Structure formats: C-alpha cells, structure tokens
Amino acid sequence: MELRQLHYVIQIAAEKNFSRAADKLHIAQPSLSQQLSKLEQELGVLLFRRTTNSVELTQAGQVFVDKSQSILDAVEQLKQEMDDMAQMRRGRLVVGTLPITGSHILPLVLPAFGAQYPQIEVVLVEESTAKLEQLTASGGTDLSLLTLPLIDGTLSCEPYMEEQICLAVPPQHPLASRQDAVRIEELKAEPFIKLKRGQGFRQITVELCEQAGFSPQIVFESSNIETVQSLVAGGMGIAFVPQMLTRPKGSEFAPVYLRLSSKPTRTLVVASRKGRYLSKAAQAFIVTLKETISAYHQNG
C-alpha cells in the first residue's frame, strides 16, 4: 500500500466519479481504475460499489477513507515539523475563514503577515461555520477563524477579538428613532431574520432571545448576513448584527442600528485541532493576527 493510493481513494470518494477524480489527481482514468483494483485485491475487500451512474463507498471503504485522512494528516504534520526543525523558512499555511467576517479581518492581517513572511504561501478556505469546524478537526485546514461557541469538542481555540452586537431594524420601524438602548425583552413579538443552520452567529441570536425569556419568531433565514441586513432594510423583520458587519449610514439597503442594553458581544477565535502540531508558520500567523487586530483597535 502506497500513500498515493490513499490520496486516490479519498479523491474518488469526494468526487463519486472516476473521471472527475482522475482530472483532480492529474492522472489518466484507466490508470486510476487500475490502481484502485490493485489496492482492493491487496486488501481483499471492495472499497466502492460501482454502478453506471455513481460510485459509492462500501462500509470497508468508509473505514479506509477515515483512516487514510488521519494517516495523510499525520504525514503532513510530520513534514511540517521536520521543516521547522531544519529551520526551513518556506512553507504553506491553509487558513479557514467565514466569508463575510474574513472579508473584514483578512485585509488587515494578510498584508502584515506577507510582509514579515513572504516565503509562506497562504491558502484560504471559505466555508460555513459547521464545514470549517469539520475541516479543522480533520486537518483540512491548519487554522480557522471562527466565532464562539464551537460545537466540535476536538477543537481548541484562542480568542483574538471581542465584538459588540447591535440590533438592526427597518428605517420605518417604531424603534428606529429610539435614542436609548433597547432591552431584548422588548423584542418578544417582533419577526426575526436569522442565519441558517451551520452558521455560528445563528446560535448567538437564539441564545440572546432565550436569555431574555422567549424564542424568536423566525420569518426568514439566509446563509449570508448581508442578505439578512438587506431583508431588514426592506422591512421584513429585525436581526442581531455584529458591529463589524454594519453598513454605513446612508448606504443603499442600510437598516437602522440600535444599541442593546445588555451590551452583548461575540468572541472571534482562531481554532485548531487539539494536539495538532502547529508549524512555525501557523504560530507566526496567530501572533500576527492578534497584534494586527489589537493595533487596529488602538488606532481606531
């Protein structure tokens, strides 16, 4: 059994198609099929059920994929550790990020990191919270920028920013002219717009309402906080919004933002898998992230 064969099986499982998998692996499809047949003969089990329309993992195949991912991740960590021990300055860092939050954080951090470590290639992976947790736990990313709470217990995290949460209401809403802070208890009868499952901020919305003694009445859900704000501006409901993501006053489809009396916040964290070896590049990225965000707030 060879490491390349582990890569082959994982790619076929991901694509569920030999032709697409071969394209991704940059090998000919007949060669890929031969390698799989050779591996299955060596193991004495079928890894895939093949039909005219699909390729599906068998039970043995699922076990093989799960173990292979762990093995390849361990090999990659070993390479990183040996590179660091040899004081090699080159490297590659895979960073997971939430698309909208990342669009505000990364333009500050990446230039600073690139200036200090130009030889380190940074690869960005943009996904939902649930997918990023899964990728971080399986080694698909070295680090991921997420928000608390984390669901996956195999992850560890370091906070790098605490951010205020505000209330977004339509411009014509009775609360829109409110000068003092709003109590969340006042919002019990209001229609809420929130993020779909798999988005970390969704849980924050639910918890804030539950802490105030009610469950929010959900009228719309979206996978994008920008869509949520546009729906609020259009008069479809209200929403909680992180301060960082609020739209400038006077911009198109801008809600009215109000302070909340309880001054709720969300915590942004950089997460990695517990016990995973963090390369020097990963450690340097965390330091740069914290220093850059701290300096931005001090100067802002």
C-alpha positions as a printed Julia matrix, in Angstrom:
300×3 Matrix{Float64}:
   0.0    0.0     0.0
   1.33   3.41   -1.02
   0.47   6.9     0.2
  -0.61   7.91   -3.3
  -3.23   5.16   -3.22
  -4.71   6.72   -0.09
  -4.97  10.02   -1.97
  -6.66   8.22   -4.86
  -9.34   6.62   -2.7
 -10.09   9.87   -0.84
 -10.45  11.77   -4.13
 -12.76   9.15   -5.67
 -14.89   9.21   -2.51
 -15.09  13.01   -2.65
 -15.98  13.19   -6.36
 -18.08   9.97   -6.55
 -16.88   9.78  -10.13
 -13.71   8.25  -11.61
 -13.37  10.77  -14.43
 -13.59  13.84  -12.17
 -11.29  12.24   -9.6
  -8.71  11.47  -12.29
  -8.85  15.07  -13.5
  -8.29  16.39   -9.97
  -5.39  13.96   -9.46
  -3.9   14.75  -12.88
  -3.71  11.1   -13.95
  -5.46   9.1   -16.66
  -8.76   7.48  -15.69
  -7.68   3.93  -16.74
  -4.59   4.27  -14.56
  -6.74   5.37  -11.6
  -9.09   2.41  -12.06
  -6.14   0.02  -12.26
  -4.61   1.42   -9.08
  -7.9    1.04   -7.22
  -8.39  -2.54   -8.43
  -4.82  -3.36   -7.39
  -5.42  -1.92   -3.93
  -8.73  -3.75   -3.48
  -7.07  -7.03   -4.47
  -4.28  -6.4    -1.97
  -6.76  -5.6     0.81
  -9.22  -8.36   -0.09
 -12.25  -6.05    0.14
 -14.23  -3.78   -2.17
 -13.9   -0.11   -1.3
 -16.55   1.16   -3.73
 -19.85   0.0    -5.2
 -19.78   0.85   -8.89
 -22.91   1.42  -10.96
 -23.43   3.04  -14.34
 -24.37   6.32  -12.69
 -22.45   6.53   -9.43
 -19.57   5.36   -7.27
 -20.41   4.86   -3.58
 -18.24   3.84   -0.63
 -18.78   0.43    0.93
 -18.61   0.08    4.71
 -14.98  -1.03    4.34
 -14.38   1.93    2.02
 -15.69   4.4     4.6
 -13.35   2.97    7.24
 -10.48   3.15    4.76
 -11.2    6.8     3.92
 -11.47   7.83    7.58
  -8.18   6.13    8.48
  -6.47   7.4     5.32
  -7.35  11.0     6.13
  -5.8   10.6     9.58
  -2.67   8.98    8.12
  -2.17  11.66    5.46
  -2.75  14.4     8.01
  -0.14  12.82   10.3
   2.31  12.64    7.39
   1.72  16.32    6.59
   2.26  17.29   10.23
   5.49  15.28   10.28
   6.72  17.12    7.18
   5.9   20.47    8.78
   7.67  19.54   11.99
  10.79  18.34   10.15
  10.82  21.52    8.04
  10.67  23.62   11.19
  13.4   21.6    12.89
  15.57  22.12    9.82
  14.8   25.85   10.14
  13.37  25.96    6.65
  11.74  29.31    6.01
   9.45  28.25    3.17
   6.07  26.69    3.8
   2.35  26.57    3.12
  -0.43  27.54    5.51
  -4.1   26.67    4.98
  -6.41  29.11    6.8
 -10.16  28.59    7.06
 -12.4   31.62    7.32
 -16.03  32.65    7.37
 -16.57  34.55    4.09
 -18.06  37.79    5.44
 -16.03  38.02    8.65
 -12.9   37.13    6.71
 -13.53  39.95    4.26
 -13.16  42.41    7.16
 -10.33  40.7     9.1
  -8.03  39.29    6.42
  -7.35  42.55    4.52
  -5.75  43.77    7.74
  -3.86  40.59    8.62
  -2.64  39.11    5.33
  -0.58  42.15    4.2
   1.12  42.3     7.59
   1.83  38.56    7.55
   3.02  38.63    3.94
   5.41  41.49    4.67
   7.04  39.53    7.5
   6.91  36.07    5.91
   6.88  36.5     2.11
   8.08  32.93    1.6
   4.98  31.42    3.26
   2.12  30.6     0.87
  -1.27  31.24    2.5
  -4.21  29.29    1.08
  -7.7   30.48    2.1
 -10.67  28.17    2.52
 -14.03  29.98    2.83
 -16.87  27.91    4.27
 -19.74  27.96    6.78
 -19.04  27.52   10.49
 -20.11  23.86   10.51
 -17.96  22.99    7.49
 -14.94  24.87    8.84
 -15.16  23.03   12.17
 -15.24  19.75   10.26
 -12.27  20.72    8.09
 -10.25  21.95   11.07
 -10.92  18.75   13.02
  -9.91  16.54   10.07
  -6.77  18.5     9.17
  -8.29  20.15    6.09
  -7.12  23.5     7.46
  -4.19  24.32    9.71
  -6.15  27.1    11.41
  -9.66  28.51   11.1
 -11.09  31.9    12.08
 -14.37  31.16   13.85
 -16.71  32.55   16.49
 -17.75  31.06   19.81
 -19.43  28.79   20.66
 -17.57  25.94   18.96
 -19.54  22.72   18.61
 -16.73  20.26   17.9
 -15.1   19.2    21.15
 -11.87  18.16   19.39
 -11.0   21.79   18.66
  -9.05  24.23   20.78
  -9.12  27.98   20.26
  -7.53  31.3    21.16
  -9.63  34.5    21.27
  -8.34  37.38   19.2
 -11.24  39.84   19.26
 -14.38  40.71   21.26
 -17.05  42.47   19.25
 -20.27  44.28   20.17
 -23.59  43.01   18.84
 -26.27  45.5    17.86
 -29.91  45.41   16.76
 -30.83  46.1    13.13
 -34.36  47.36   12.41
 -36.07  48.73    9.26
 -35.87  52.54    8.82
 -39.67  52.77    9.2
 -39.77  50.63   12.37
 -41.2   52.27   15.54
 -37.87  51.64   17.29
 -35.84  53.31   14.52
 -35.89  56.72   16.23
 -35.02  55.27   19.64
 -32.17  57.13   21.34
 -31.63  54.94   24.39
 -30.59  51.28   24.38
 -33.17  48.58   23.62
 -33.89  45.75   26.02
 -34.04  42.39   24.26
 -37.18  41.57   26.26
 -38.96  44.26   24.22
 -38.46  42.23   21.04
 -40.58  39.23   22.04
 -43.33  39.92   19.48
 -41.01  41.03   16.67
 -40.39  38.99   13.49
 -36.74  37.93   13.34
 -34.48  37.22   10.39
 -31.54  34.98   11.2
 -28.83  32.89    9.6
 -29.42  29.3     8.53
 -28.1   26.24   10.36
 -24.37  25.77   10.03
 -23.67  29.46   10.69
 -22.17  30.24   14.11
 -23.94  33.56   14.61
 -27.32  31.83   14.32
 -26.8   30.24   17.74
 -25.91  33.6    19.27
 -29.24  35.02   18.07
 -31.17  32.13   19.61
 -29.28  32.32   22.91
 -29.78  36.08   23.29
 -33.53  35.66   22.9
 -33.71  32.65   25.19
 -31.76  34.51   27.87
 -34.42  37.23   27.61
 -37.14  34.64   28.18
 -38.52  33.92   24.72
 -37.9   32.06   21.47
 -37.52  34.32   18.42
 -40.3   34.3    15.81
 -38.39  33.5    12.64
 -39.86  34.8     9.38
 -36.83  34.42    7.11
 -33.49  32.62    7.16
 -30.43  33.24    5.0
 -26.94  31.81    4.7
 -25.5   35.32    4.29
 -25.51  38.12    6.88
 -25.54  40.69    4.07
 -28.82  39.25    2.79
 -30.17  39.34    6.34
 -29.41  43.06    6.57
 -30.99  43.79    3.19
 -34.17  41.98    4.25
 -34.23  44.02    7.46
 -33.77  47.25    5.5
 -36.66  46.16    3.28
 -38.97  45.92    6.27
 -39.19  42.12    6.52
 -38.11  41.87   10.17
 -35.34  42.66   12.65
 -31.98  40.99   13.32
 -28.94  40.96   15.56
 -25.8   42.03   13.66
 -22.11  42.07   14.68
 -20.77  45.63   14.87
 -18.04  44.88   12.34
 -20.59  44.0     9.67
 -22.91  47.0     9.99
 -23.43  49.09    6.87
 -22.5   52.8     6.73
 -25.32  55.2     7.44
 -26.92  56.41    4.24
 -25.77  53.45    2.14
 -28.25  51.54    0.0
 -30.38  49.0     1.88
 -28.95  50.04    5.25
 -31.02  49.2     8.35
 -31.07  51.4    11.41
 -28.7   50.07   14.08
 -29.55  50.36   17.77
 -27.66  49.68   20.98
 -28.77  46.81   23.22
 -28.94  47.45   26.94
 -27.31  44.15   27.84
 -24.29  45.03   25.63
 -23.93  41.52   24.18
 -20.74  40.57   22.36
 -19.4   37.78   20.21
 -15.93  36.32   20.58
 -13.82  35.71   17.48
 -11.28  32.92   17.82
  -8.56  31.17   15.85
  -9.19  27.43   16.13
  -7.08  24.33   15.54
  -7.39  20.68   16.39
  -6.39  19.72   19.92
  -2.99  18.06   19.97
  -2.2   19.01   16.36
   1.34  20.19   15.72
   1.3   23.88   14.83
   4.03  24.8    12.37
   6.11  27.91   12.88
   4.1   29.48   10.06
   0.85  28.77   11.92
   2.23  30.12   15.18
   3.5   33.24   13.39
   0.09  33.76   11.78
  -1.64  33.67   15.18
   0.82  36.22   16.59
   0.38  38.49   13.56
  -3.41  38.16   13.76
  -3.53  39.2    17.42
  -1.03  42.05   17.02
  -2.71  43.44   13.9
  -6.24  43.39   15.33
  -5.02  44.91   18.61
  -3.19  47.71   16.79
  -6.21  48.38   14.56
  -8.49  48.87   17.57
  -5.99  51.03   19.41
  -5.59  53.29   16.38
  -9.29  53.22   15.52
